[in-house]
Amino acid sequence: MKKVLVLCTGNSCRSQIAEGYLRHFANNKALIYSAGIETHGVNPRAIETMKADGIDISSHTSNNINEYKNIDFDFVITVCDNAKESCPFFPSNALKFHYNFPDPAKATGTEAEIKAPFAEVRDLIKNYCQNFVQENLH
């Protein structure tokens, strides 16, 4: 079974959303992991925005990349430039993918002004993950 790692800076938002969608679209065709260079806990707004699309990530945990150093991944997807630049060397033959999704956790303003970027980024990640699964996990 293929193993996929989604990597972000804090493993709190974008990588958690991607993990949720990859699990959903892969439908048990792959083992999906997510991690961060740091761990910031799972962002409650990420949980909320995924729930609005019918995906429950409330049981996800925020994991550090070092927890997975002994796993031979087939794919590593970085979802922010900082993770791509700071990612420790993996002694594996994993195919590397990168897409710099905007960070919705940086949104400020009213509740609506904060929720909107989460929904926008969620939809971008959803499309990316759906395409990734169709092209790489058939």
C-alpha positions in Angstrom: 0.0 0.0 0.0 1.3 3.5 -0.9 2.3 5.8 1.9 1.7 9.6 1.6 3.1 12.3 4.0 1.6 15.8 3.9 4.1 18.3 5.4 3.5 21.8 6.7 5.1 24.1 9.2 2.9 23.5 12.3 0.7 20.5 11.2 -2.3 22.5 12.4 -4.3 23.6 9.4 -3.4 23.1 5.7 -1.7 19.7 6.2 -4.6 18.5 8.4 -7.1 19.6 5.7 -5.1 17.8 3.1 -4.8 14.6 5.2 -8.6 14.6 5.6 -9.3 15.0 1.9 -6.5 12.5 0.9 -8.0 9.9 3.2 -11.5 10.6 1.8 -10.5 10.5 -1.9 -8.0 7.6 -1.5 -10.7 5.5 0.1 -8.2 3.0 1.8 -6.0 2.9 -1.3 -3.1 4.5 0.7 -1.9 5.3 4.2 -2.1 9.0 4.7 0.0 10.8 7.3 0.6 14.5 8.1 3.3 16.2 10.1 4.9 19.5 10.7 8.4 20.8 11.3 6.8 22.0 14.6 3.5 21.0 16.2 0.9 23.6 16.9 -2.1 21.4 17.6 -5.0 21.0 15.2 -6.6 24.3 14.4 -10.3 24.4 15.6 -11.2 26.4 12.5 -9.7 23.7 10.3 -11.9 21.2 12.1 -14.9 23.4 11.7 -14.4 24.2 8.0 -13.9 20.5 7.2 -17.0 19.5 9.1 -18.9 22.0 6.9 -17.9 19.8 3.9 -18.8 16.6 5.7 -15.3 15.5 6.7 -14.4 14.9 10.4 -10.8 15.6 11.3 -11.5 16.2 15.0 -9.6 13.1 16.0 -6.5 14.1 14.1 -3.3 14.9 16.1 -0.5 17.3 15.4 2.6 15.3 14.7 6.3 16.2 14.3 8.1 15.1 11.2 10.7 13.2 13.4 7.9 10.8 14.5 7.9 9.4 10.9 11.6 9.2 10.0 11.5 5.4 9.9 8.6 5.2 7.4 9.5 4.8 3.8 7.0 7.2 2.1 6.1 6.9 -1.6 5.0 10.5 -1.8 5.8 13.6 0.3 3.6 16.7 -0.3 4.6 20.0 1.1 1.7 22.4 1.4 3.7 25.6 2.3 7.0 27.1 1.1 8.4 27.1 4.7 8.0 23.4 5.0 9.5 22.8 1.6 12.5 24.9 2.5 12.9 23.6 6.0 12.1 19.9 5.4 14.7 17.6 6.8 16.4 15.3 4.4 14.4 12.0 4.0 16.6 9.0 3.0 13.9 7.7 0.7 12.9 7.5 -2.9 9.6 9.4 -2.2 8.3 11.4 -5.0 8.0 15.0 -3.8 5.2 17.4 -4.6 4.7 21.0 -3.6 2.0 23.5 -3.6 2.1 26.7 -1.5 -1.4 27.1 -0.2 -2.2 30.4 1.5 -2.3 30.2 5.3 -5.9 30.8 6.5 -4.8 30.9 10.1 -3.3 34.4 9.4 -6.8 35.8 8.7 -8.0 38.6 10.9 -11.1 40.7 11.2 -14.7 39.7 11.9 -15.8 36.1 12.2 -17.0 36.1 8.6 -13.7 37.6 7.5 -11.8 34.9 9.3 -14.0 32.0 8.1 -13.9 33.0 4.4 -10.2 32.3 3.9 -10.5 28.9 5.6 -13.3 27.9 3.2 -11.3 29.2 0.2 -8.1 27.3 1.2 -10.2 24.2 2.0 -11.6 24.2 -1.5 -8.2 24.7 -3.1 -6.8 21.8 -1.1 -9.8 19.7 -1.8 -9.3 20.1 -5.6 -5.6 19.5 -5.3 -6.1 16.3 -3.2 -8.8 15.0 -5.6 -6.4 15.4 -8.6 -3.5 14.0 -6.7 -5.4 10.8 -5.9 -6.7 10.4 -9.4 -3.2 10.9 -10.9 -1.1 9.0 -8.4 -3.2 6.5 -6.3 -5.2 4.5 -8.9 
